[in-house]
Amino acid sequence: MRMEVAIAGAGPAVLLVHGIPHTWFLWRRVIAALADRYFVIAPDLRGLGGTERARMGFDVTTVAGDLAGLLDVLGVASVAAVGIDLGVQTAFMLAMTSPGRVRCVALMEGLVGTLPGAESFLSRGAPWWFGFHGVPELPETLIAGHEAAYVDYFLAIGTYERRGVAPEAREAFVRAYSGRESIRCMCEHYRAMPESARQIASITSARRLDIPTLAIAGGVIDGALAGQLQGVAPHLATATIDNAAHILPEDQPETLLSLLEPFIEQRG
């Protein structure tokens, strides 16, 4: 599968995993800050952004396998993984399926399947778009032609005080999620979530995430991610970023870096 990947710097490897509706460009400020000391790798996930529009394989094990394959191609033996939103479960599964390869993992503003610990966040059910995106073909029909407005909605509710993202990021994300095939691939990640949740439940019943783990809360997922990780990550640390909503690299990039840099540095 052909993948679009942003690469910068030299040194120990750091892998940045985006969510929806984002691309690698979400991490541009983080990349710029880390590239003077690290080899930074920021791919577009399966079917998203500049990566090939796949027909199948959107479950978390396959998507994590894409990242493992990318690391193989780049000759990277060890990596610090960072994930947000959809990238949380992907980075988590990469660490679980590649023991010894992921030296530490920092996760923010996302959930790890249906692991216990997020009951308060989910007390009124999952966000509406999880169900909508899971319906076959309907979202593609309804969103097509209205992609900019649709992406703008998520960029607004995902940022502090609904201020949206920087214009260059908004342009990149709208472009990436325009067209029926782009919309389909976005939705396929949601359609695969039940299977992804089963895969996560299965692997965590067999072993734990036995590496340094950092759960960073913003203002949307809050403590739900840490609640899930408490039962499976024995080396868990937590942090909260104030005056932020969901898209932390846009809302509070400096504060996010102040948490990521010492965490990654301590783990080589």
Backbone bond lengths (Angstrom), bond angles and torsions (degrees), N, CA, C in turn:
res aa  C-N    CA-C-N  psi(-1)  N-CA   C-N-CA  omega(-1)  CA-C   N-CA-C  phi
1 M - - - 1.463 - - 1.526 109.44 -
2 R 1.303 116.62 132.49 1.459 121.55 177.97 1.523 109.33 -79.43
3 M 1.348 115.89 127.68 1.459 121.50 -179.00 1.522 110.05 -119.93
4 E 1.321 115.44 143.62 1.463 119.74 169.22 1.522 107.75 -92.20
5 V 1.322 116.15 131.22 1.456 121.20 -175.50 1.522 109.05 -138.76
6 A 1.324 116.23 131.92 1.459 121.15 169.94 1.524 107.81 -92.62
7 I 1.313 116.44 130.86 1.463 122.89 -178.16 1.519 108.16 -131.35
8 A 1.343 115.42 137.21 1.466 119.46 178.85 1.519 109.37 -154.36
9 G 1.325 115.39 152.12 1.447 121.27 170.99 1.506 114.89 81.02
10 A 1.337 114.02 -173.31 1.456 122.36 179.30 1.517 108.39 -150.63
11 G 1.320 115.91 150.70 1.455 121.26 -179.07 1.507 110.68 127.90
12 P 1.331 118.34 -161.28 1.468 120.74 175.65 1.531 110.36 -56.57
13 A 1.313 116.66 144.61 1.461 120.56 -172.76 1.525 112.14 -83.78
14 V 1.327 115.24 141.28 1.463 123.85 174.05 1.522 107.29 -128.01
15 L 1.322 116.70 127.63 1.463 123.23 -179.78 1.515 109.48 -108.13
16 L 1.329 117.91 124.36 1.462 124.06 -178.80 1.524 109.06 -110.09
17 V 1.332 116.14 124.58 1.467 121.22 -172.88 1.530 108.83 -118.86
18 H 1.315 115.65 117.35 1.465 121.96 -174.91 1.528 111.59 -82.86
19 G 1.350 114.98 178.70 1.456 121.71 176.14 1.521 110.95 -122.61
20 I 1.338 116.00 -150.02 1.471 123.29 -176.78 1.527 108.43 -123.77
21 P 1.345 119.18 136.82 1.467 128.43 0.60 1.538 111.22 -95.98
22 H 1.307 116.20 77.41 1.452 121.32 -176.83 1.531 110.02 -123.70
23 T 1.313 115.09 176.39 1.463 123.78 170.62 1.525 106.48 -136.64
24 W 1.340 115.87 -172.53 1.465 118.99 176.50 1.517 111.71 -55.74
25 F 1.336 117.56 -24.80 1.463 121.52 -174.88 1.526 112.02 -62.62
26 L 1.311 117.08 -19.96 1.468 120.82 175.13 1.522 110.99 -55.08
27 W 1.341 116.59 -32.10 1.466 122.28 -172.52 1.529 112.99 -93.21
28 R 1.334 119.74 10.38 1.459 120.82 -168.91 1.533 111.98 -57.19
29 R 1.345 118.04 -40.12 1.469 119.73 -179.50 1.527 110.69 -71.68
30 V 1.318 116.84 -36.78 1.461 120.83 177.68 1.527 109.93 -66.09
31 I 1.331 116.13 -42.38 1.472 120.39 178.11 1.526 110.03 -58.97
32 A 1.317 116.68 -47.79 1.468 120.55 -177.44 1.529 111.23 -60.98
33 A 1.319 116.87 -37.17 1.459 120.24 -177.85 1.523 112.80 -75.96
34 L 1.329 117.46 -33.46 1.461 120.93 -175.46 1.527 113.44 -89.15
35 A 1.322 117.00 -19.67 1.470 120.00 -168.95 1.516 113.72 -68.67
36 D 1.325 118.80 -15.06 1.465 118.84 178.39 1.523 112.58 -76.76
37 R 1.358 116.33 -14.06 1.471 119.24 -178.74 1.519 113.52 -128.61
38 Y 1.335 117.56 -13.26 1.457 121.03 -173.25 1.525 111.16 -132.36
39 F 1.314 114.60 156.74 1.458 121.96 169.79 1.530 106.23 -89.21
40 V 1.319 116.38 104.56 1.465 121.77 -170.92 1.525 109.52 -98.85
41 I 1.332 115.50 130.73 1.464 123.43 -176.54 1.525 107.66 -123.82
42 A 1.323 117.02 120.50 1.462 121.03 -178.59 1.527 109.28 -132.62
43 P 1.334 117.66 93.25 1.470 120.45 -178.15 1.525 112.58 -87.02
44 D 1.315 115.34 159.71 1.466 121.31 163.59 1.530 107.23 -86.47
45 L 1.324 116.51 130.74 1.455 120.99 -176.35 1.530 111.66 -69.24
46 R 1.305 114.56 166.18 1.475 122.95 -178.30 1.531 111.56 -45.80
47 G 1.329 115.15 122.30 1.452 121.24 175.49 1.513 115.71 79.74
48 L 1.330 118.09 -3.63 1.461 121.29 -172.84 1.523 111.26 -114.60
49 G 1.323 115.72 154.31 1.451 120.55 177.49 1.517 111.98 59.00
50 G 1.326 115.79 -128.99 1.449 120.68 -179.80 1.508 114.49 -89.50
51 T 1.336 117.22 3.19 1.460 120.78 179.54 1.521 110.22 -82.31
52 E 1.306 115.39 150.67 1.460 122.43 -175.82 1.534 112.12 -52.81
53 R 1.326 116.39 140.73 1.471 122.67 179.19 1.536 108.92 -79.66
54 A 1.298 115.67 92.41 1.465 121.62 -176.43 1.522 110.71 -71.94
55 R 1.319 116.14 154.39 1.460 121.34 177.17 1.524 112.14 -89.80
56 M 1.322 117.56 -23.58 1.464 121.10 -176.08 1.522 108.39 -154.64
57 G 1.337 115.30 179.75 1.451 120.61 175.13 1.515 114.89 85.03
58 F 1.322 118.09 38.19 1.452 121.48 -177.59 1.530 113.27 -96.33
59 D 1.321 117.71 4.06 1.467 120.40 174.68 1.520 109.15 -68.98
60 V 1.328 116.45 157.70 1.457 121.07 -170.74 1.521 112.63 -65.99
61 T 1.318 118.44 -32.51 1.458 119.59 179.55 1.526 110.76 -66.32
62 T 1.326 116.93 -41.84 1.463 120.21 178.67 1.522 111.02 -68.00
63 V 1.334 117.45 -41.86 1.463 120.46 -178.98 1.529 110.16 -66.55
64 A 1.329 117.33 -40.18 1.469 119.80 174.42 1.523 110.45 -63.67
65 G 1.333 116.81 -35.42 1.459 120.41 175.99 1.515 112.51 -63.74
66 D 1.342 116.63 -33.82 1.463 119.58 174.23 1.530 110.44 -57.91
67 L 1.336 115.78 -43.45 1.460 120.07 -178.36 1.523 111.04 -68.35
68 A 1.324 116.87 -39.56 1.464 119.87 176.11 1.522 110.52 -61.38
69 G 1.336 116.48 -41.05 1.455 120.25 177.43 1.518 112.19 -64.13
70 L 1.334 116.31 -38.48 1.464 120.28 176.56 1.526 110.57 -61.93
71 L 1.323 116.67 -44.51 1.463 119.86 178.31 1.527 110.91 -61.39
72 D 1.331 116.60 -37.37 1.469 120.39 176.20 1.525 110.82 -59.76
73 V 1.322 115.69 -47.56 1.469 120.58 -178.17 1.524 110.86 -61.94
74 L 1.334 116.12 -37.56 1.461 120.92 -178.66 1.524 112.61 -82.38
75 G 1.323 116.57 -6.74 1.456 120.32 -179.26 1.514 113.87 71.75
76 V 1.307 116.95 30.72 1.466 122.21 -177.95 1.526 109.27 -96.27
77 A 1.312 116.48 120.98 1.463 121.15 -177.55 1.514 112.83 -94.52
78 S 1.338 117.22 -25.21 1.464 121.06 -175.87 1.520 108.78 -143.40
79 V 1.322 116.02 139.77 1.457 119.44 -174.72 1.523 110.55 -146.98
80 A 1.317 115.88 147.41 1.463 122.55 165.24 1.518 106.44 -94.22
81 A 1.325 117.34 125.13 1.467 121.27 -175.12 1.523 110.23 -106.03
82 V 1.325 114.88 139.16 1.465 122.61 179.45 1.521 107.78 -130.65
83 G 1.338 117.69 128.30 1.455 120.32 -178.05 1.510 112.75 -136.36
84 I 1.326 115.60 146.40 1.458 122.32 176.60 1.521 108.88 -132.39
85 D 1.357 116.59 146.02 1.455 121.77 174.52 1.538 109.00 57.38
86 L 1.321 119.44 -127.16 1.465 121.39 176.91 1.526 111.56 -56.09
87 G 1.317 116.45 -30.46 1.453 120.65 179.71 1.508 114.11 -66.16
88 V 1.334 118.05 -15.30 1.463 120.56 177.40 1.523 110.71 -63.71
89 Q 1.334 116.37 -54.78 1.459 118.30 -178.09 1.525 111.38 -66.49
90 T 1.338 116.58 -30.25 1.460 120.08 -179.52 1.521 111.07 -69.79
91 A 1.339 117.31 -48.55 1.457 120.55 178.26 1.522 110.65 -63.95
92 F 1.324 116.69 -38.88 1.460 121.35 177.48 1.529 110.72 -59.87
93 M 1.326 117.09 -47.37 1.454 120.06 -177.80 1.519 111.42 -69.51
94 L 1.321 117.99 -34.89 1.458 119.85 174.79 1.524 110.03 -58.84
95 A 1.330 116.73 -44.43 1.460 120.19 179.16 1.523 111.52 -64.83
96 M 1.318 117.07 -37.73 1.466 120.78 -178.07 1.527 111.94 -72.83
97 T 1.312 117.21 -34.77 1.468 120.34 -175.76 1.519 112.79 -93.54
98 S 1.330 117.11 -8.36 1.466 120.63 179.66 1.525 109.96 -127.37
99 P 1.323 117.16 59.46 1.470 119.13 -178.58 1.520 110.87 -58.60
100 G 1.325 115.53 135.84 1.451 120.94 -177.33 1.507 113.55 91.85
101 R 1.315 117.80 -19.46 1.473 120.43 -178.66 1.528 111.56 -92.51
102 V 1.330 117.14 -37.49 1.458 121.50 178.23 1.526 107.40 -95.72
103 R 1.328 116.49 113.74 1.460 119.69 -173.95 1.524 112.87 -84.19
104 C 1.331 117.31 -23.90 1.458 122.25 174.42 1.518 107.28 -162.76
105 V 1.340 116.32 160.93 1.458 119.64 -178.14 1.526 109.31 -142.17
106 A 1.330 115.73 132.06 1.463 122.90 176.05 1.528 107.97 -115.53
107 L 1.317 116.34 125.23 1.459 122.16 -174.28 1.521 109.62 -124.82
108 M 1.335 116.23 143.95 1.462 118.99 -176.94 1.523 111.36 -149.31
109 E 1.314 115.04 140.72 1.458 123.06 168.82 1.530 113.28 49.50
110 G 1.308 115.18 54.38 1.459 121.73 174.73 1.507 108.27 -163.04
111 L 1.323 116.48 174.39 1.454 121.69 178.74 1.524 110.04 -119.09
112 V 1.326 114.29 156.48 1.456 121.51 178.68 1.523 107.51 -105.00
113 G 1.329 115.47 86.80 1.457 120.55 -178.96 1.525 111.52 56.32
114 T 1.306 114.98 -136.56 1.473 121.11 179.71 1.521 111.01 -114.17
115 L 1.321 116.80 29.28 1.458 119.50 176.76 1.523 110.33 -57.89
116 P 1.327 117.78 145.61 1.465 120.24 178.55 1.518 111.06 -62.69
117 G 1.334 114.86 153.03 1.448 121.11 178.86 1.509 114.01 121.89
118 A 1.343 116.89 -13.55 1.467 120.99 -178.70 1.526 111.45 -109.07
119 E 1.333 116.44 20.77 1.469 119.62 -173.48 1.526 112.50 -60.90
120 S 1.318 117.99 -37.42 1.466 120.01 -179.36 1.523 110.79 -64.93
121 F 1.328 116.41 -44.32 1.464 120.27 179.13 1.519 111.34 -62.84
122 L 1.325 116.96 -36.29 1.462 122.05 -175.16 1.526 112.89 -96.25
123 S 1.312 117.02 12.39 1.471 119.65 -173.43 1.523 112.58 -62.13
124 R 1.320 116.75 -26.44 1.472 120.39 177.69 1.528 111.56 -106.64
125 G 1.323 115.17 17.98 1.455 120.12 179.74 1.516 111.57 93.89
126 A 1.315 115.70 165.75 1.454 121.19 177.75 1.530 110.04 -68.04
127 P 1.323 118.80 156.21 1.468 120.79 175.97 1.528 111.41 -52.52
128 W 1.330 115.88 146.87 1.470 121.59 -170.77 1.525 113.14 -56.08
129 W 1.342 116.54 -34.00 1.472 118.51 -174.15 1.523 112.53 -71.43
130 F 1.330 118.39 -18.50 1.457 119.09 175.06 1.527 110.21 -61.30
131 G 1.320 116.61 -45.75 1.452 120.18 178.01 1.512 112.48 -70.36
132 F 1.323 116.82 -42.33 1.466 121.02 -178.40 1.530 111.03 -61.83
133 H 1.319 116.41 -48.26 1.464 119.59 -179.23 1.520 112.49 -66.85
134 G 1.315 116.31 -20.73 1.456 120.09 179.72 1.517 114.56 -79.70
135 V 1.320 117.31 -12.93 1.465 120.30 -179.77 1.529 109.39 -75.16
136 P 1.304 119.24 128.02 1.474 120.32 -179.06 1.528 112.37 -62.22
137 E 1.313 116.56 128.87 1.465 126.61 168.93 1.532 115.30 70.81
138 L 1.306 119.47 -30.35 1.467 119.98 -175.40 1.524 112.77 -61.32
139 P 1.338 120.70 -47.65 1.466 118.81 -179.61 1.527 112.95 -59.05
140 E 1.327 116.73 -39.52 1.455 119.29 178.69 1.527 111.01 -57.16
141 T 1.334 115.96 -41.65 1.470 120.58 -178.41 1.520 111.54 -69.19
142 L 1.322 116.77 -41.89 1.463 120.17 -174.42 1.529 113.09 -79.08
143 I 1.321 117.26 -33.25 1.461 120.33 -176.29 1.519 111.68 -82.87
144 A 1.339 117.66 -32.71 1.461 121.28 -177.25 1.529 110.66 -54.40
145 G 1.307 115.78 129.37 1.454 121.25 -176.68 1.510 113.81 91.44
146 H 1.331 116.01 -12.44 1.471 121.25 -179.09 1.537 110.17 -127.55
147 E 1.319 116.87 25.25 1.461 120.46 -173.31 1.525 112.83 -59.69
148 A 1.321 117.38 -42.20 1.461 119.77 -176.80 1.520 110.95 -62.23
149 A 1.324 117.03 -45.93 1.460 120.23 179.24 1.522 111.21 -64.37
150 Y 1.328 116.04 -37.22 1.463 120.39 -178.67 1.530 110.42 -67.82
151 V 1.321 117.28 -47.73 1.462 120.67 178.16 1.522 110.61 -63.39
152 D 1.332 116.91 -41.09 1.463 120.40 179.40 1.528 111.76 -58.17
153 Y 1.319 117.15 -36.80 1.463 120.59 178.81 1.526 110.47 -58.66
154 F 1.322 116.73 -47.43 1.462 120.10 -177.15 1.522 111.74 -72.54
155 L 1.322 117.44 -32.81 1.452 119.68 176.55 1.517 111.45 -69.45
156 A 1.328 116.98 -30.20 1.467 120.34 177.19 1.525 111.09 -73.36
157 I 1.333 117.23 -52.88 1.467 118.47 -176.76 1.529 111.91 -70.48
158 G 1.333 116.36 -15.94 1.456 119.75 -179.82 1.510 114.39 -89.66
159 T 1.333 117.63 -2.46 1.459 120.57 -177.72 1.524 110.73 -120.90
160 Y 1.304 114.55 156.10 1.464 122.12 -175.15 1.529 110.57 -62.31
161 E 1.321 115.17 129.22 1.470 122.99 -179.04 1.524 111.95 57.50
162 R 1.337 115.58 25.74 1.472 123.10 176.41 1.526 112.27 55.24
163 R 1.316 116.67 35.91 1.464 119.31 -175.59 1.517 113.25 -82.85
164 G 1.331 117.82 -9.71 1.455 120.61 179.39 1.513 112.28 78.12
165 V 1.315 115.51 -176.75 1.457 121.26 -177.18 1.520 109.92 -103.71
166 A 1.315 115.94 172.87 1.460 120.70 177.84 1.526 110.16 -59.78
167 P 1.331 118.12 147.54 1.474 120.30 -176.01 1.521 113.74 -54.91
168 E 1.326 117.72 -38.75 1.458 118.89 -178.68 1.524 111.41 -68.16
169 A 1.340 117.31 -31.98 1.461 120.57 176.68 1.524 110.16 -72.64
170 R 1.312 116.01 -42.93 1.468 119.57 178.47 1.517 110.78 -58.66
171 E 1.318 117.20 -44.26 1.465 121.20 179.17 1.527 110.71 -61.72
172 A 1.334 116.88 -43.61 1.466 120.49 -178.86 1.524 111.25 -65.02
173 F 1.314 117.69 -40.61 1.460 120.57 -177.02 1.532 111.25 -73.00
174 V 1.322 117.55 -41.29 1.469 120.15 177.69 1.523 109.84 -61.65
175 R 1.309 117.12 -43.62 1.467 120.66 178.92 1.529 110.82 -61.83
176 A 1.320 116.77 -41.06 1.467 120.95 -176.64 1.524 112.52 -68.03
177 Y 1.325 117.33 -29.79 1.469 120.51 -175.38 1.525 112.20 -108.16
178 S 1.314 117.18 24.88 1.456 121.76 177.36 1.526 110.34 -100.79
179 G 1.321 115.62 140.94 1.456 121.50 -179.13 1.514 111.14 101.63
180 R 1.321 115.73 146.69 1.461 121.34 -174.25 1.528 112.87 -59.45
181 E 1.324 117.62 -39.32 1.463 119.69 -179.32 1.525 111.54 -68.65
182 S 1.309 117.30 -36.87 1.461 120.18 176.38 1.527 110.88 -64.83
183 I 1.324 115.72 -41.21 1.463 119.70 178.12 1.522 110.22 -65.33
184 R 1.332 116.29 -42.26 1.464 119.26 179.56 1.520 111.13 -58.54
185 C 1.316 116.73 -46.39 1.466 119.17 -177.94 1.522 111.49 -64.89
186 M 1.311 117.37 -38.55 1.459 119.69 173.81 1.520 110.20 -55.94
187 C 1.319 115.99 -48.78 1.465 120.46 -177.24 1.524 111.94 -67.92
188 E 1.318 117.68 -32.06 1.464 119.28 -179.57 1.515 112.20 -61.30
189 H 1.315 117.37 -31.99 1.463 119.57 175.95 1.528 110.52 -62.43
190 Y 1.320 117.25 -37.75 1.463 120.75 177.61 1.524 110.85 -73.74
191 R 1.312 116.90 -39.17 1.470 120.30 -179.99 1.523 111.38 -63.93
192 A 1.323 116.33 -25.82 1.462 120.26 179.27 1.525 112.47 -86.73
193 M 1.325 118.76 -4.49 1.459 120.29 -173.41 1.530 114.40 -61.24
194 P 1.323 119.96 -38.57 1.475 117.40 176.08 1.525 112.70 -59.38
195 E 1.328 117.19 -42.76 1.459 119.88 176.90 1.525 110.71 -67.42
196 S 1.327 117.15 -39.85 1.460 120.03 177.48 1.520 111.15 -60.60
197 A 1.333 116.45 -41.22 1.468 120.15 178.70 1.518 110.98 -62.98
198 R 1.319 117.44 -38.60 1.470 120.44 177.04 1.527 110.71 -64.84
199 Q 1.307 116.76 -40.68 1.463 120.37 179.35 1.526 110.86 -64.51
200 I 1.318 116.56 -41.78 1.465 120.29 179.29 1.527 110.51 -66.17
201 A 1.318 116.94 -43.44 1.466 119.71 178.44 1.517 111.13 -61.42
202 S 1.314 116.90 -39.46 1.465 120.81 -178.79 1.518 111.62 -65.91
203 I 1.316 117.24 -47.81 1.461 119.21 -175.17 1.530 111.74 -71.42
204 T 1.336 117.68 -33.18 1.464 119.54 179.06 1.520 112.17 -77.26
205 S 1.323 117.54 -16.12 1.465 119.25 173.49 1.518 111.33 -76.50
206 A 1.330 116.70 -16.97 1.461 121.23 -176.93 1.527 112.77 -100.27
207 R 1.349 117.60 -30.90 1.465 119.59 -178.80 1.522 110.56 -157.58
208 R 1.325 114.70 171.59 1.452 121.84 -178.27 1.524 110.77 -108.78
209 L 1.317 114.76 163.99 1.456 121.39 176.07 1.531 107.07 -84.59
210 D 1.311 116.05 89.00 1.465 121.82 -167.21 1.531 111.64 -93.24
211 I 1.328 116.60 50.14 1.457 122.61 176.35 1.526 107.93 -137.57
212 P 1.341 118.48 162.32 1.463 119.76 175.07 1.523 111.29 -56.26
213 T 1.315 115.91 130.34 1.465 122.31 -174.30 1.524 108.49 -132.09
214 L 1.309 116.74 133.47 1.456 122.55 178.04 1.519 109.02 -121.18
215 A 1.336 116.79 123.98 1.463 122.56 175.55 1.524 108.10 -106.70
216 I 1.328 116.12 119.61 1.459 121.87 -178.26 1.521 108.71 -109.97
217 A 1.324 115.99 122.91 1.466 121.54 -179.54 1.517 110.16 -100.25
218 G 1.322 115.62 138.71 1.450 121.90 168.21 1.520 108.45 -104.56
219 G 1.332 115.57 -140.18 1.446 118.81 -176.45 1.509 114.90 -106.85
220 V 1.339 118.83 10.13 1.463 121.22 -179.23 1.521 110.43 -114.99
221 I 1.325 117.74 -65.15 1.462 120.53 178.64 1.517 110.74 -70.02
222 D 1.332 116.11 -28.99 1.463 122.35 176.95 1.532 109.67 57.39
223 G 1.327 118.29 -128.58 1.459 120.74 -175.62 1.506 115.11 -91.06
224 A 1.335 118.16 7.63 1.463 120.37 -175.26 1.526 111.86 -65.61
225 L 1.322 117.52 -39.90 1.458 120.43 179.89 1.527 110.43 -63.64
226 A 1.320 117.36 -46.84 1.465 119.95 177.87 1.519 110.71 -60.88
227 G 1.331 116.45 -36.84 1.461 120.10 177.45 1.520 111.89 -60.43
228 Q 1.325 116.54 -41.28 1.466 120.08 177.38 1.526 111.89 -67.24
229 L 1.316 116.16 -41.43 1.458 120.11 -174.02 1.524 112.96 -74.36
230 Q 1.316 117.47 -23.51 1.455 120.19 -178.31 1.518 112.57 -55.41
231 G 1.315 116.57 -33.65 1.449 119.61 -177.16 1.511 114.99 -85.06
232 V 1.349 117.27 -10.65 1.472 119.39 -174.19 1.523 113.57 -128.12
233 A 1.332 118.16 -10.34 1.468 121.79 -176.14 1.525 108.84 -122.83
234 P 1.322 118.48 95.20 1.470 120.96 -175.28 1.525 114.02 -69.08
235 H 1.323 118.63 -15.46 1.469 121.48 -179.14 1.529 109.56 -111.74
236 L 1.324 115.68 49.49 1.464 122.17 -172.91 1.522 111.79 -90.92
237 A 1.332 115.74 132.75 1.458 123.73 167.88 1.523 107.90 -118.92
238 T 1.303 116.89 153.22 1.462 120.48 -178.10 1.526 110.49 -129.88
239 A 1.319 115.35 155.47 1.456 122.04 177.11 1.516 108.42 -152.78
240 T 1.316 115.88 156.32 1.466 122.22 178.59 1.523 109.12 -128.55
241 I 1.314 116.14 137.40 1.458 121.81 175.83 1.529 107.66 -107.73
242 D 1.314 116.03 119.74 1.468 121.55 179.85 1.524 110.82 -82.72
243 N 1.326 115.12 165.01 1.466 121.66 179.05 1.521 111.50 53.01
244 A 1.318 113.89 44.04 1.461 120.77 179.91 1.515 108.23 -145.27
245 A 1.311 115.92 156.25 1.461 121.49 175.51 1.527 108.18 -107.58
246 H 1.310 117.79 -108.17 1.463 122.41 -173.15 1.531 113.14 -107.67
247 I 1.320 116.94 -40.08 1.466 120.96 -172.64 1.537 107.76 -91.24
248 L 1.309 115.95 77.97 1.457 121.69 -171.16 1.526 113.83 -61.31
249 P 1.344 120.42 -37.26 1.461 118.24 178.36 1.528 114.19 -64.40
250 E 1.333 116.97 -18.19 1.462 120.97 175.16 1.526 111.26 -93.86
251 D 1.320 117.03 -42.25 1.464 120.96 -175.95 1.522 112.78 -71.09
252 Q 1.330 116.05 -47.64 1.464 120.30 -172.84 1.528 110.71 -141.42
253 P 1.326 118.16 64.94 1.468 119.40 -176.21 1.527 113.69 -62.15
254 E 1.332 118.00 -38.71 1.464 119.72 -178.69 1.523 111.17 -67.57
255 T 1.333 116.68 -43.45 1.460 119.49 178.66 1.515 110.60 -65.11
256 L 1.327 117.24 -40.31 1.456 120.49 177.67 1.528 110.30 -59.94
257 L 1.312 116.95 -45.00 1.461 119.97 179.32 1.518 111.87 -64.24
258 S 1.329 117.25 -33.71 1.468 119.88 179.21 1.519 111.47 -65.97
259 L 1.323 117.78 -20.94 1.465 121.83 175.21 1.522 111.45 -90.91
260 L 1.327 116.29 -41.65 1.460 119.87 -175.99 1.521 112.62 -70.14
261 E 1.318 117.16 -43.50 1.467 119.48 -172.21 1.522 113.44 -60.57
262 P 1.342 119.81 -50.28 1.468 117.53 179.00 1.526 112.82 -67.77
263 F 1.328 117.57 -32.44 1.454 120.33 178.49 1.522 110.85 -64.01
264 I 1.322 116.50 -46.61 1.472 120.42 -179.92 1.530 110.46 -68.95
265 E 1.336 116.48 -41.64 1.470 119.99 -176.18 1.524 111.63 -62.53
266 Q 1.303 117.77 -39.65 1.459 121.51 -178.91 1.525 112.05 -65.75
267 R 1.328 116.73 -20.58 1.463 120.84 -178.27 1.528 111.67 -105.68
268 G 1.303 117.68 20.68 1.459 120.91 176.65 1.481 113.22 80.18
